[in-house]
Amino acid sequence: MAPKLLGGTRLLLARAEQARDVLPDGLAELGIKVDVVPVYRALPPAAVPPEAAPLLEPGQVDILTFTSSATVHNFAGLIGKERFQKLAAKATVASIGPITTATLAEYGITPQIEPGAFTIPALAAAIVDYFAGKASGKQ
């Protein structure tokens, strides 16, 4: 399929405003003219929703999951770095992949779970495997 796209093909990429440039840069390297059109912006809430507040106390949740660097930055911005670190210290932290893991490291947090494939299904399976291992005494 790639040879049909080379030689001046123009591609419109509808995506989030703050998305990484891996895809458009890779396509441009193949000779494709990429027009990026931001179609949405993910914004954090102004404050912690009241129903979530009790969950933000250390020890109240067993696992924290992060599926992008934006989720890490927005969560830390919402509750503060120190509170984030305290919450993470009392929970298992799961990251979808190495970029998100690197962002967690910026806050001094190392995830216990990172799947081999960087997808939501792989993350879910890694979480199940991790806790199955703990239940069987393998963790």
A tleap script that builds the chain and sets N, CA, C and O, in Angstrom:
source leaprc.protein.ff14SB
mol = sequence {
  NMET ALA PRO LYS LEU LEU GLY GLY THR ARG
  LEU LEU LEU ALA ARG ALA GLU GLN ALA ARG
  ASP VAL LEU PRO ASP GLY LEU ALA GLU LEU
  GLY ILE LYS VAL ASP VAL VAL PRO VAL TYR
  ARG ALA LEU PRO PRO ALA ALA VAL PRO PRO
  GLU ALA ALA PRO LEU LEU GLU PRO GLY GLN
  VAL ASP ILE LEU THR PHE THR SER SER ALA
  THR VAL HIE ASN PHE ALA GLY LEU ILE GLY
  LYS GLU ARG PHE GLN LYS LEU ALA ALA LYS
  ALA THR VAL ALA SER ILE GLY PRO ILE THR
  THR ALA THR LEU ALA GLU TYR GLY ILE THR
  PRO GLN ILE GLU PRO GLY ALA PHE THR ILE
  PRO ALA LEU ALA ALA ALA ILE VAL ASP TYR
  PHE ALA GLY LYS ALA SER GLY LYS CGLN
}
set mol.1.N position { 0.816 -1.190 0.000 }
set mol.1.CA position { 0.000 0.000 0.000 }
set mol.1.C position { 0.863 1.258 0.000 }
set mol.1.O position { 0.505 2.233 -0.661 }
set mol.2.N position { 1.966 1.271 0.705 }
set mol.2.CA position { 2.807 2.457 0.820 }
set mol.2.C position { 3.242 3.012 -0.531 }
set mol.2.O position { 3.215 4.230 -0.706 }
set mol.3.N position { 3.647 2.174 -1.511 }
set mol.3.CA position { 4.066 2.755 -2.785 }
set mol.3.C position { 2.977 3.584 -3.462 }
set mol.3.O position { 3.295 4.549 -4.156 }
set mol.4.N position { 1.709 3.239 -3.282 }
set mol.4.CA position { 0.619 4.008 -3.882 }
set mol.4.C position { 0.505 5.391 -3.250 }
set mol.4.O position { -0.004 6.318 -3.880 }
set mol.5.N position { 0.977 5.541 -1.999 }
set mol.5.CA position { 0.857 6.814 -1.307 }
set mol.5.C position { 2.014 7.759 -1.593 }
set mol.5.O position { 1.895 8.960 -1.348 }
set mol.6.N position { 3.107 7.261 -2.092 }
set mol.6.CA position { 4.274 8.098 -2.312 }
set mol.6.C position { 4.085 9.016 -3.504 }
set mol.6.O position { 3.180 8.830 -4.317 }
set mol.7.N position { 4.953 10.005 -3.591 }
set mol.7.CA position { 4.941 10.878 -4.754 }
set mol.7.C position { 3.870 11.939 -4.722 }
set mol.7.O position { 3.068 12.039 -5.650 }
set mol.8.N position { 3.844 12.730 -3.675 }
set mol.8.CA position { 2.959 13.871 -3.623 }
set mol.8.C position { 1.570 13.621 -3.078 }
set mol.8.O position { 0.712 14.499 -3.166 }
set mol.9.N position { 1.324 12.464 -2.524 }
set mol.9.CA position { 0.031 12.201 -1.896 }
set mol.9.C position { -0.183 13.196 -0.767 }
set mol.9.O position { 0.740 13.497 -0.011 }
set mol.10.N position { -1.386 13.697 -0.657 }
set mol.10.CA position { -1.730 14.640 0.416 }
set mol.10.C position { -2.712 13.959 1.362 }
set mol.10.O position { -3.710 13.381 0.932 }
set mol.11.N position { -2.414 14.038 2.656 }
set mol.11.CA position { -3.198 13.343 3.671 }
set mol.11.C position { -3.665 14.334 4.725 }
set mol.11.O position { -2.872 15.137 5.217 }
set mol.12.N position { -4.932 14.285 5.072 }
set mol.12.CA position { -5.461 15.101 6.159 }
set mol.12.C position { -5.511 14.228 7.405 }
set mol.12.O position { -6.130 13.164 7.404 }
set mol.13.N position { -4.860 14.680 8.459 }
set mol.13.CA position { -4.818 13.942 9.718 }
set mol.13.C position { -5.614 14.712 10.765 }
set mol.13.O position { -5.141 15.708 11.311 }
set mol.14.N position { -6.831 14.237 11.039 }
set mol.14.CA position { -7.668 14.828 12.090 }
set mol.14.C position { -7.247 14.193 13.407 }
set mol.14.O position { -7.234 12.969 13.537 }
set mol.15.N position { -6.898 15.042 14.399 }
set mol.15.CA position { -6.392 14.501 15.663 }
set mol.15.C position { -6.536 15.510 16.786 }
set mol.15.O position { -7.029 16.621 16.593 }
set mol.16.N position { -6.095 15.099 17.954 }
set mol.16.CA position { -6.099 15.994 19.113 }
set mol.16.C position { -5.092 17.120 18.906 }
set mol.16.O position { -4.072 16.946 18.238 }
set mol.17.N position { -5.388 18.249 19.476 }
set mol.17.CA position { -4.514 19.405 19.338 }
set mol.17.C position { -3.115 19.144 19.896 }
set mol.17.O position { -2.122 19.576 19.310 }
set mol.18.N position { -3.034 18.446 21.014 }
set mol.18.CA position { -1.754 18.261 21.683 }
set mol.18.C position { -1.095 16.917 21.387 }
set mol.18.O position { -0.244 16.479 22.161 }
set mol.19.N position { -1.453 16.263 20.314 }
set mol.19.CA position { -0.893 14.947 19.981 }
set mol.19.C position { 0.583 15.054 19.592 }
set mol.19.O position { 1.051 16.093 19.125 }
set mol.20.N position { 1.295 13.950 19.799 }
set mol.20.CA position { 2.696 13.898 19.391 }
set mol.20.C position { 2.778 13.862 17.867 }
set mol.20.O position { 1.803 13.533 17.191 }
set mol.21.N position { 3.946 14.201 17.338 }
set mol.21.CA position { 4.123 14.284 15.893 }
set mol.21.C position { 4.723 13.034 15.261 }
set mol.21.O position { 5.204 13.093 14.129 }
set mol.22.N position { 4.706 11.917 15.958 }
set mol.22.CA position { 5.302 10.687 15.440 }
set mol.22.C position { 4.665 10.277 14.112 }
set mol.22.O position { 5.379 10.010 13.145 }
set mol.23.N position { 3.345 10.225 14.053 }
set mol.23.CA position { 2.665 9.795 12.827 }
set mol.23.C position { 2.884 10.773 11.673 }
set mol.23.O position { 3.318 10.345 10.604 }
set mol.24.N position { 2.602 12.072 11.841 }
set mol.24.CA position { 2.813 12.961 10.699 }
set mol.24.C position { 4.275 13.032 10.254 }
set mol.24.O position { 4.551 13.139 9.059 }
set mol.25.N position { 5.205 12.973 11.196 }
set mol.25.CA position { 6.621 12.999 10.827 }
set mol.25.C position { 7.002 11.749 10.040 }
set mol.25.O position { 7.727 11.828 9.048 }
set mol.26.N position { 6.508 10.589 10.489 }
set mol.26.CA position { 6.796 9.341 9.782 }
set mol.26.C position { 6.219 9.328 8.379 }
set mol.26.O position { 6.862 8.859 7.440 }
set mol.27.N position { 5.015 9.841 8.237 }
set mol.27.CA position { 4.391 9.913 6.916 }
set mol.27.C position { 5.137 10.891 6.013 }
set mol.27.O position { 5.317 10.626 4.824 }
set mol.28.N position { 5.566 12.011 6.567 }
set mol.28.CA position { 6.319 12.997 5.789 }
set mol.28.C position { 7.635 12.403 5.289 }
set mol.28.O position { 8.076 12.709 4.181 }
set mol.29.N position { 8.256 11.560 6.102 }
set mol.29.CA position { 9.496 10.894 5.681 }
set mol.29.C position { 9.267 9.975 4.484 }
set mol.29.O position { 10.199 9.688 3.733 }
set mol.30.N position { 8.038 9.517 4.306 }
set mol.30.CA position { 7.693 8.675 3.156 }
set mol.30.C position { 7.320 9.512 1.931 }
set mol.30.O position { 6.967 8.962 0.887 }
set mol.31.N position { 7.397 10.826 2.055 }
set mol.31.CA position { 7.082 11.703 0.942 }
set mol.31.C position { 5.628 12.128 0.869 }
set mol.31.O position { 5.196 12.685 -0.140 }
set mol.32.N position { 4.880 11.878 1.909 }
set mol.32.CA position { 3.462 12.232 1.941 }
set mol.32.C position { 3.317 13.631 2.520 }
set mol.32.O position { 3.938 13.953 3.533 }
set mol.33.N position { 2.510 14.455 1.889 }
set mol.33.CA position { 2.215 15.794 2.404 }
set mol.33.C position { 1.115 15.643 3.443 }
set mol.33.O position { -0.009 15.263 3.113 }
set mol.34.N position { 1.436 15.939 4.698 }
set mol.34.CA position { 0.496 15.743 5.800 }
set mol.34.C position { -0.039 17.093 6.264 }
set mol.34.O position { 0.726 17.985 6.629 }
set mol.35.N position { -1.353 17.229 6.246 }
set mol.35.CA position { -2.017 18.407 6.793 }
set mol.35.C position { -2.673 17.990 8.103 }
set mol.35.O position { -3.612 17.193 8.114 }
set mol.36.N position { -2.171 18.535 9.204 }
set mol.36.CA position { -2.709 18.214 10.527 }
set mol.36.C position { -3.834 19.185 10.845 }
set mol.36.O position { -3.659 20.401 10.771 }
set mol.37.N position { -4.983 18.640 11.196 }
set mol.37.CA position { -6.136 19.452 11.570 }
set mol.37.C position { -6.546 19.063 12.989 }
set mol.37.O position { -7.117 17.993 13.200 }
set mol.38.N position { -6.253 19.938 13.970 }
set mol.38.CA position { -6.703 19.638 15.337 }
set mol.38.C position { -8.226 19.703 15.401 }
set mol.38.O position { -8.834 20.698 15.005 }
set mol.39.N position { -8.837 18.626 15.906 }
set mol.39.CA position { -10.295 18.582 15.972 }
set mol.39.C position { -10.831 18.551 17.394 }
set mol.39.O position { -12.035 18.691 17.609 }
set mol.40.N position { -9.941 18.367 18.369 }
set mol.40.CA position { -10.387 18.460 19.758 }
set mol.40.C position { -9.207 18.763 20.659 }
set mol.40.O position { -8.046 18.563 20.300 }
set mol.41.N position { -9.542 19.251 21.839 }
set mol.41.CA position { -8.554 19.573 22.861 }
set mol.41.C position { -8.998 18.910 24.154 }
set mol.41.O position { -10.122 19.112 24.613 }
set mol.42.N position { -8.120 18.127 24.730 }
set mol.42.CA position { -8.417 17.481 26.013 }
set mol.42.C position { -8.001 18.432 27.134 }
set mol.42.O position { -6.830 18.795 27.247 }
set mol.43.N position { -8.950 18.823 27.944 }
set mol.43.CA position { -8.679 19.756 29.035 }
set mol.43.C position { -9.008 19.112 30.374 }
set mol.43.O position { -10.022 18.427 30.508 }
set mol.44.N position { -8.152 19.333 31.359 }
set mol.44.CA position { -8.455 18.784 32.684 }
set mol.44.C position { -9.579 19.574 33.341 }
set mol.44.O position { -9.811 20.731 32.987 }
set mol.45.N position { -10.274 18.966 34.289 }
set mol.45.CA position { -11.297 19.718 35.016 }
set mol.45.C position { -10.637 20.796 35.873 }
set mol.45.O position { -9.455 20.699 36.203 }
set mol.46.N position { -11.391 21.802 36.223 }
set mol.46.CA position { -10.860 22.891 37.046 }
set mol.46.C position { -10.587 22.441 38.475 }
set mol.46.O position { -9.723 22.997 39.153 }
set mol.47.N position { -11.317 21.444 38.925 }
set mol.47.CA position { -11.155 20.953 40.300 }
set mol.47.C position { -11.492 19.468 40.338 }
set mol.47.O position { -12.112 18.933 39.418 }
set mol.48.N position { -11.079 18.822 41.402 }
set mol.48.CA position { -11.403 17.408 41.593 }
set mol.48.C position { -12.916 17.282 41.750 }
set mol.48.O position { -13.505 17.965 42.588 }
set mol.49.N position { -13.557 16.418 40.954 }
set mol.49.CA position { -14.997 16.216 41.130 }
set mol.49.C position { -15.282 15.702 42.546 }
set mol.49.O position { -14.551 14.842 43.038 }
set mol.50.N position { -16.320 16.204 43.206 }
set mol.50.CA position { -16.599 15.820 44.595 }
set mol.50.C position { -16.687 14.310 44.817 }
set mol.50.O position { -16.248 13.806 45.850 }
set mol.51.N position { -17.254 13.590 43.846 }
set mol.51.CA position { -17.391 12.142 44.015 }
set mol.51.C position { -16.041 11.414 43.947 }
set mol.51.O position { -15.926 10.276 44.401 }
set mol.52.N position { -15.030 12.069 43.382 }
set mol.52.CA position { -13.702 11.448 43.286 }
set mol.52.C position { -12.803 11.789 44.469 }
set mol.52.O position { -11.822 11.088 44.717 }
set mol.53.N position { -13.118 12.837 45.191 }
set mol.53.CA position { -12.249 13.304 46.281 }
set mol.53.C position { -11.865 12.218 47.283 }
set mol.53.O position { -10.693 12.143 47.652 }
set mol.54.N position { -12.791 11.370 47.744 }
set mol.54.CA position { -12.396 10.335 48.711 }
set mol.54.C position { -11.382 9.333 48.153 }
set mol.54.O position { -10.618 8.734 48.909 }
set mol.55.N position { -11.378 9.156 46.843 }
set mol.55.CA position { -10.456 8.203 46.222 }
set mol.55.C position { -9.023 8.719 46.174 }
set mol.55.O position { -8.091 7.955 45.920 }
set mol.56.N position { -8.851 10.004 46.415 }
set mol.56.CA position { -7.534 10.614 46.291 }
set mol.56.C position { -6.752 10.628 47.592 }
set mol.56.O position { -5.740 11.318 47.713 }
set mol.57.N position { -7.222 9.870 48.551 }
set mol.57.CA position { -6.484 9.699 49.803 }
set mol.57.C position { -5.623 8.445 49.681 }
set mol.57.O position { -6.097 7.421 49.189 }
set mol.58.N position { -4.360 8.508 50.120 }
set mol.58.CA position { -3.487 7.335 50.020 }
set mol.58.C position { -4.128 6.091 50.630 }
set mol.58.O position { -4.685 6.135 51.727 }
set mol.59.N position { -4.038 4.984 49.897 }
set mol.59.CA position { -4.575 3.716 50.367 }
set mol.59.C position { -6.019 3.452 49.981 }
set mol.59.O position { -6.538 2.373 50.267 }
set mol.60.N position { -6.682 4.404 49.339 }
set mol.60.CA position { -8.091 4.230 48.982 }
set mol.60.C position { -8.293 3.500 47.659 }
set mol.60.O position { -9.362 2.937 47.422 }
set mol.61.N position { -7.286 3.502 46.799 }
set mol.61.CA position { -7.371 2.756 45.541 }
set mol.61.C position { -6.197 1.786 45.468 }
set mol.61.O position { -5.133 2.036 46.033 }
set mol.62.N position { -6.404 0.699 44.776 }
set mol.62.CA position { -5.359 -0.313 44.638 }
set mol.62.C position { -4.442 -0.051 43.452 }
set mol.62.O position { -3.260 -0.395 43.483 }
set mol.63.N position { -4.991 0.557 42.410 }
set mol.63.CA position { -4.205 0.757 41.196 }
set mol.63.C position { -4.537 2.086 40.540 }
set mol.63.O position { -5.696 2.497 40.484 }
set mol.64.N position { -3.508 2.747 40.051 }
set mol.64.CA position { -3.646 3.973 39.263 }
set mol.64.C position { -3.199 3.629 37.847 }
set mol.64.O position { -2.122 3.061 37.668 }
set mol.65.N position { -3.997 3.958 36.846 }
set mol.65.CA position { -3.621 3.676 35.463 }
set mol.65.C position { -3.461 4.972 34.691 }
set mol.65.O position { -4.211 5.928 34.887 }
set mol.66.N position { -2.474 4.987 33.810 }
set mol.66.CA position { -2.213 6.155 32.977 }
set mol.66.C position { -2.010 5.694 31.541 }
set mol.66.O position { -1.178 4.829 31.264 }
set mol.67.N position { -2.782 6.284 30.633 }
set mol.67.CA position { -2.774 5.858 29.238 }
set mol.67.C position { -2.120 6.869 28.301 }
set mol.67.O position { -2.118 6.675 27.085 }
set mol.68.N position { -1.567 7.941 28.854 }
set mol.68.CA position { -0.854 8.925 28.039 }
set mol.68.C position { -0.097 9.866 28.959 }
set mol.68.O position { -0.366 9.938 30.159 }
set mol.69.N position { 0.846 10.581 28.382 }
set mol.69.CA position { 1.554 11.595 29.158 }
set mol.69.C position { 0.598 12.685 29.619 }
set mol.69.O position { 0.749 13.231 30.712 }
set mol.70.N position { -0.386 12.999 28.783 }
set mol.70.CA position { -1.357 14.027 29.161 }
set mol.70.C position { -2.129 13.621 30.411 }
set mol.70.O position { -2.412 14.470 31.256 }
set mol.71.N position { -2.476 12.340 30.547 }
set mol.71.CA position { -3.198 11.926 31.752 }
set mol.71.C position { -2.321 12.088 32.985 }
set mol.71.O position { -2.816 12.436 34.057 }
set mol.72.N position { -1.030 11.840 32.844 }
set mol.72.CA position { -0.104 12.013 33.972 }
set mol.72.C position { -0.007 13.489 34.348 }
set mol.72.O position { -0.196 13.852 35.510 }
set mol.73.N position { 0.286 14.336 33.366 }
set mol.73.CA position { 0.428 15.774 33.639 }
set mol.73.C position { -0.863 16.373 34.200 }
set mol.73.O position { -0.829 17.150 35.154 }
set mol.74.N position { -1.993 16.009 33.607 }
set mol.74.CA position { -3.262 16.579 34.065 }
set mol.74.C position { -3.620 16.109 35.469 }
set mol.74.O position { -4.122 16.893 36.275 }
set mol.75.N position { -3.368 14.838 35.769 }
set mol.75.CA position { -3.650 14.323 37.103 }
set mol.75.C position { -2.760 15.015 38.133 }
set mol.75.O position { -3.235 15.438 39.188 }
set mol.76.N position { -1.478 15.129 37.825 }
set mol.76.CA position { -0.548 15.802 38.741 }
set mol.76.C position { -0.935 17.269 38.921 }
set mol.76.O position { -0.863 17.804 40.027 }
set mol.77.N position { -1.341 17.906 37.843 }
set mol.77.CA position { -1.759 19.300 37.940 }
set mol.77.C position { -3.013 19.477 38.773 }
set mol.77.O position { -3.184 20.490 39.450 }
set mol.78.N position { -3.879 18.496 38.719 }
set mol.78.CA position { -5.144 18.557 39.445 }
set mol.78.C position { -4.958 18.361 40.944 }
set mol.78.O position { -5.582 19.057 41.745 }
set mol.79.N position { -4.096 17.411 41.325 }
set mol.79.CA position { -3.972 17.108 42.761 }
set mol.79.C position { -2.654 17.566 43.377 }
set mol.79.O position { -2.505 17.542 44.599 }
set mol.80.N position { -1.705 17.979 42.558 }
set mol.80.CA position { -0.407 18.419 43.068 }
set mol.80.C position { 0.599 17.278 43.097 }
set mol.80.O position { 0.241 16.120 43.312 }
set mol.81.N position { 1.865 17.624 42.877 }
set mol.81.CA position { 2.924 16.614 42.784 }
set mol.81.C position { 3.073 15.807 44.072 }
set mol.81.O position { 3.170 14.581 44.025 }
set mol.82.N position { 3.093 16.478 45.212 }
set mol.82.CA position { 3.307 15.773 46.479 }
set mol.82.C position { 2.171 14.787 46.762 }
set mol.82.O position { 2.408 13.652 47.175 }
set mol.83.N position { 0.961 15.228 46.539 }
set mol.83.CA position { -0.194 14.343 46.773 }
set mol.83.C position { -0.181 13.173 45.791 }
set mol.83.O position { -0.511 12.043 46.149 }
set mol.84.N position { 0.202 13.460 44.556 }
set mol.84.CA position { 0.324 12.429 43.528 }
set mol.84.C position { 1.327 11.364 43.981 }
set mol.84.O position { 1.052 10.168 43.892 }
set mol.85.N position { 2.480 11.805 44.463 }
set mol.85.CA position { 3.507 10.867 44.914 }
set mol.85.C position { 3.024 10.027 46.097 }
set mol.85.O position { 3.287 8.826 46.153 }
set mol.86.N position { 2.329 10.645 47.029 }
set mol.86.CA position { 1.811 9.906 48.190 }
set mol.86.C position { 0.771 8.873 47.764 }
set mol.86.O position { 0.764 7.747 48.260 }
set mol.87.N position { -0.096 9.260 46.851 }
set mol.87.CA position { -1.122 8.345 46.348 }
set mol.87.C position { -0.474 7.168 45.616 }
set mol.87.O position { -0.857 6.016 45.819 }
set mol.88.N position { 0.510 7.468 44.764 }
set mol.88.CA position { 1.191 6.424 43.997 }
set mol.88.C position { 1.985 5.483 44.898 }
set mol.88.O position { 2.121 4.298 44.594 }
set mol.89.N position { 2.506 6.001 45.998 }
set mol.89.CA position { 3.294 5.171 46.918 }
set mol.89.C position { 2.447 4.098 47.594 }
set mol.89.O position { 2.979 3.082 48.041 }
set mol.90.N position { 1.146 4.313 47.672 }
set mol.90.CA position { 0.246 3.362 48.338 }
set mol.90.C position { -0.573 2.538 47.347 }
set mol.90.O position { -1.476 1.802 47.745 }
set mol.91.N position { -0.261 2.659 46.063 }
set mol.91.CA position { -1.019 1.942 45.031 }
set mol.91.C position { -0.051 1.292 44.045 }
set mol.91.O position { 1.140 1.601 44.024 }
set mol.92.N position { -0.578 0.400 43.245 }
set mol.92.CA position { 0.154 -0.122 42.100 }
set mol.92.C position { -0.092 0.853 40.959 }
set mol.92.O position { -1.229 1.267 40.730 }
set mol.93.N position { 0.965 1.221 40.243 }
set mol.93.CA position { 0.838 2.174 39.143 }
set mol.93.C position { 1.049 1.429 37.827 }
set mol.93.O position { 2.010 0.675 37.672 }
set mol.94.N position { 0.134 1.653 36.882 }
set mol.94.CA position { 0.214 1.030 35.560 }
set mol.94.C position { 0.338 2.106 34.490 }
set mol.94.O position { -0.402 3.090 34.494 }
set mol.95.N position { 1.274 1.909 33.582 }
set mol.95.CA position { 1.522 2.829 32.479 }
set mol.95.C position { 1.326 2.084 31.169 }
set mol.95.O position { 1.687 0.912 31.061 }
set mol.96.N position { 0.760 2.749 30.178 }
set mol.96.CA position { 0.500 2.096 28.896 }
set mol.96.C position { 1.771 1.833 28.096 }
set mol.96.O position { 1.791 0.942 27.246 }
set mol.97.N position { 2.834 2.599 28.355 }
set mol.97.CA position { 4.054 2.391 27.584 }
set mol.97.C position { 5.189 3.290 28.016 }
set mol.97.O position { 5.045 4.063 28.964 }
set mol.98.N position { 6.321 3.198 27.329 }
set mol.98.CA position { 7.536 3.884 27.766 }
set mol.98.C position { 7.450 5.412 27.780 }
set mol.98.O position { 8.097 6.047 28.614 }
set mol.99.N position { 6.693 5.999 26.908 }
set mol.99.CA position { 6.584 7.463 26.913 }
set mol.99.C position { 5.825 7.919 28.154 }
set mol.99.O position { 6.229 8.874 28.817 }
set mol.100.N position { 4.745 7.248 28.462 }
set mol.100.CA position { 3.979 7.564 29.672 }
set mol.100.C position { 4.807 7.256 30.914 }
set mol.100.O position { 4.752 8.001 31.893 }
set mol.101.N position { 5.569 6.174 30.888 }
set mol.101.CA position { 6.445 5.829 32.004 }
set mol.101.C position { 7.490 6.919 32.222 }
set mol.101.O position { 7.784 7.273 33.364 }
set mol.102.N position { 8.050 7.452 31.147 }
set mol.102.CA position { 9.025 8.542 31.269 }
set mol.102.C position { 8.380 9.781 31.881 }
set mol.102.O position { 9.015 10.490 32.662 }
set mol.103.N position { 7.136 10.041 31.534 }
set mol.103.CA position { 6.430 11.183 32.119 }
set mol.103.C position { 6.181 10.952 33.602 }
set mol.103.O position { 6.325 11.878 34.400 }
set mol.104.N position { 5.814 9.742 33.983 }
set mol.104.CA position { 5.656 9.427 35.410 }
set mol.104.C position { 6.969 9.664 36.151 }
set mol.104.O position { 6.965 10.160 37.278 }
set mol.105.N position { 8.082 9.316 35.529 }
set mol.105.CA position { 9.395 9.512 36.157 }
set mol.105.C position { 9.671 10.987 36.442 }
set mol.105.O position { 10.381 11.309 37.394 }
set mol.106.N position { 9.121 11.877 35.635 }
set mol.106.CA position { 9.273 13.316 35.886 }
set mol.106.C position { 8.679 13.706 37.237 }
set mol.106.O position { 9.065 14.718 37.822 }
set mol.107.N position { 7.754 12.911 37.721 }
set mol.107.CA position { 7.112 13.159 39.012 }
set mol.107.C position { 7.661 12.235 40.099 }
set mol.107.O position { 7.128 12.188 41.208 }
set mol.108.N position { 8.719 11.508 39.779 }
set mol.108.CA position { 9.329 10.618 40.755 }
set mol.108.C position { 8.561 9.329 40.974 }
set mol.108.O position { 8.671 8.711 42.033 }
set mol.109.N position { 7.783 8.919 39.982 }
set mol.109.CA position { 6.937 7.728 40.109 }
set mol.109.C position { 7.377 6.676 39.093 }
set mol.109.O position { 7.540 6.971 37.909 }
set mol.110.N position { 7.565 5.451 39.570 }
set mol.110.CA position { 7.926 4.325 38.708 }
set mol.110.C position { 6.770 3.334 38.701 }
set mol.110.O position { 6.400 2.810 39.752 }
set mol.111.N position { 6.195 3.071 37.528 }
set mol.111.CA position { 5.084 2.115 37.489 }
set mol.111.C position { 5.563 0.685 37.700 }
set mol.111.O position { 6.679 0.322 37.328 }
set mol.112.N position { 4.705 -0.104 38.294 }
set mol.112.CA position { 4.984 -1.524 38.458 }
set mol.112.C position { 4.530 -2.322 37.234 }
set mol.112.O position { 4.978 -3.447 37.011 }
set mol.113.N position { 3.643 -1.726 36.455 }
set mol.113.CA position { 3.074 -2.425 35.296 }
set mol.113.C position { 3.272 -1.581 34.043 }
set mol.113.O position { 2.953 -0.392 34.019 }
set mol.114.N position { 3.809 -2.226 32.995 }
set mol.114.CA position { 3.894 -1.627 31.664 }
set mol.114.C position { 3.815 -2.778 30.671 }
set mol.114.O position { 4.699 -3.635 30.670 }
set mol.115.N position { 2.789 -2.828 29.826 }
set mol.115.CA position { 2.646 -3.957 28.904 }
set mol.115.C position { 3.698 -3.936 27.799 }
set mol.115.O position { 4.325 -2.909 27.538 }
set mol.116.N position { 3.879 -5.086 27.157 }
set mol.116.CA position { 4.813 -5.171 26.040 }
set mol.116.C position { 4.287 -4.485 24.791 }
set mol.116.O position { 5.065 -3.926 24.018 }
set mol.117.N position { 2.982 -4.521 24.585 }
set mol.117.CA position { 2.332 -3.806 23.484 }
set mol.117.C position { 1.623 -2.607 24.100 }
set mol.117.O position { 1.017 -2.720 25.166 }
set mol.118.N position { 1.695 -1.479 23.444 }
set mol.118.CA position { 1.227 -0.228 24.042 }
set mol.118.C position { -0.196 0.100 23.611 }
set mol.118.O position { -0.455 1.096 22.936 }
set mol.119.N position { -1.117 -0.785 24.030 }
set mol.119.CA position { -2.533 -0.641 23.703 }
set mol.119.C position { -3.360 -0.808 24.973 }
set mol.119.O position { -2.881 -1.342 25.973 }
set mol.120.N position { -4.591 -0.350 24.922 }
set mol.120.CA position { -5.492 -0.501 26.067 }
set mol.120.C position { -5.730 -1.988 26.383 }
set mol.120.O position { -5.651 -2.374 27.549 }
set mol.121.N position { -6.019 -2.833 25.379 }
set mol.121.CA position { -6.200 -4.253 25.715 }
set mol.121.C position { -4.952 -4.874 26.361 }
set mol.121.O position { -5.073 -5.679 27.284 }
set mol.122.N position { -3.767 -4.508 25.884 }
set mol.122.CA position { -2.537 -5.053 26.467 }
set mol.122.C position { -2.342 -4.549 27.893 }
set mol.122.O position { -1.880 -5.293 28.758 }
set mol.123.N position { -2.691 -3.294 28.139 }
set mol.123.CA position { -2.592 -2.748 29.496 }
set mol.123.C position { -3.551 -3.486 30.427 }
set mol.123.O position { -3.177 -3.858 31.539 }
set mol.124.N position { -4.773 -3.694 29.979 }
set mol.124.CA position { -5.751 -4.419 30.802 }
set mol.124.C position { -5.254 -5.829 31.112 }
set mol.124.O position { -5.363 -6.292 32.247 }
set mol.125.N position { -4.712 -6.506 30.108 }
set mol.125.CA position { -4.190 -7.863 30.323 }
set mol.125.C position { -3.011 -7.849 31.291 }
set mol.125.O position { -2.892 -8.737 32.135 }
set mol.126.N position { -2.139 -6.849 31.176 }
set mol.126.CA position { -0.981 -6.752 32.073 }
set mol.126.C position { -1.426 -6.523 33.518 }
set mol.126.O position { -0.820 -7.052 34.449 }
set mol.127.N position { -2.474 -5.741 33.698 }
set mol.127.CA position { -3.010 -5.504 35.046 }
set mol.127.C position { -3.552 -6.810 35.623 }
set mol.127.O position { -3.268 -7.156 36.770 }
set mol.128.N position { -4.332 -7.528 34.824 }
set mol.128.CA position { -4.887 -8.809 35.281 }
set mol.128.C position { -3.754 -9.775 35.621 }
set mol.128.O position { -3.784 -10.427 36.664 }
set mol.129.N position { -2.757 -9.867 34.744 }
set mol.129.CA position { -1.625 -10.772 34.982 }
set mol.129.C position { -0.866 -10.396 36.250 }
set mol.129.O position { -0.467 -11.267 37.023 }
set mol.130.N position { -0.670 -9.103 36.459 }
set mol.130.CA position { 0.057 -8.634 37.642 }
set mol.130.C position { -0.666 -9.054 38.921 }
set mol.130.O position { -0.058 -9.602 39.840 }
set mol.131.N position { -1.960 -8.791 38.965 }
set mol.131.CA position { -2.708 -9.121 40.178 }
set mol.131.C position { -2.932 -10.623 40.323 }
set mol.131.O position { -3.040 -11.119 41.445 }
set mol.132.N position { -3.005 -11.356 39.211 }
set mol.132.CA position { -3.088 -12.819 39.291 }
set mol.132.C position { -1.795 -13.368 39.885 }
set mol.132.O position { -1.820 -14.315 40.671 }
set mol.133.N position { -0.669 -12.770 39.508 }
set mol.133.CA position { 0.616 -13.175 40.066 }
set mol.133.C position { 0.725 -12.874 41.543 }
set mol.133.O position { 1.280 -13.664 42.308 }
set mol.134.N position { 0.192 -11.721 41.949 }
set mol.134.CA position { 0.203 -11.377 43.380 }
set mol.134.C position { -0.651 -12.361 44.173 }
set mol.134.O position { -0.278 -12.787 45.266 }
set mol.135.N position { -1.800 -12.711 43.603 }
set mol.135.CA position { -2.712 -13.623 44.304 }
set mol.135.C position { -2.103 -15.013 44.452 }
set mol.135.O position { -2.376 -15.724 45.419 }
set mol.136.N position { -1.268 -15.391 43.474 }
set mol.136.CA position { -0.657 -16.722 43.536 }
set mol.136.C position { 0.692 -16.703 44.243 }
set mol.136.O position { 1.347 -17.737 44.375 }
set mol.137.N position { 1.105 -15.518 44.698 }
set mol.137.CA position { 2.374 -15.397 45.405 }
set mol.137.C position { 3.577 -15.263 44.499 }
set mol.137.O position { 4.710 -15.390 44.963 }
set mol.138.N position { 3.362 -15.006 43.203 }
set mol.138.CA position { 4.474 -14.883 42.259 }
set mol.138.C position { 5.008 -13.463 42.155 }
set mol.138.O position { 6.049 -13.252 41.534 }
set mol.139.N position { 4.338 -12.492 42.734 }
set mol.139.CA position { 4.801 -11.095 42.682 }
set mol.139.C position { 5.481 -10.713 43.962 }
set mol.139.O position { 5.936 -9.577 44.104 }
savepdb mol mol.pdb
quit
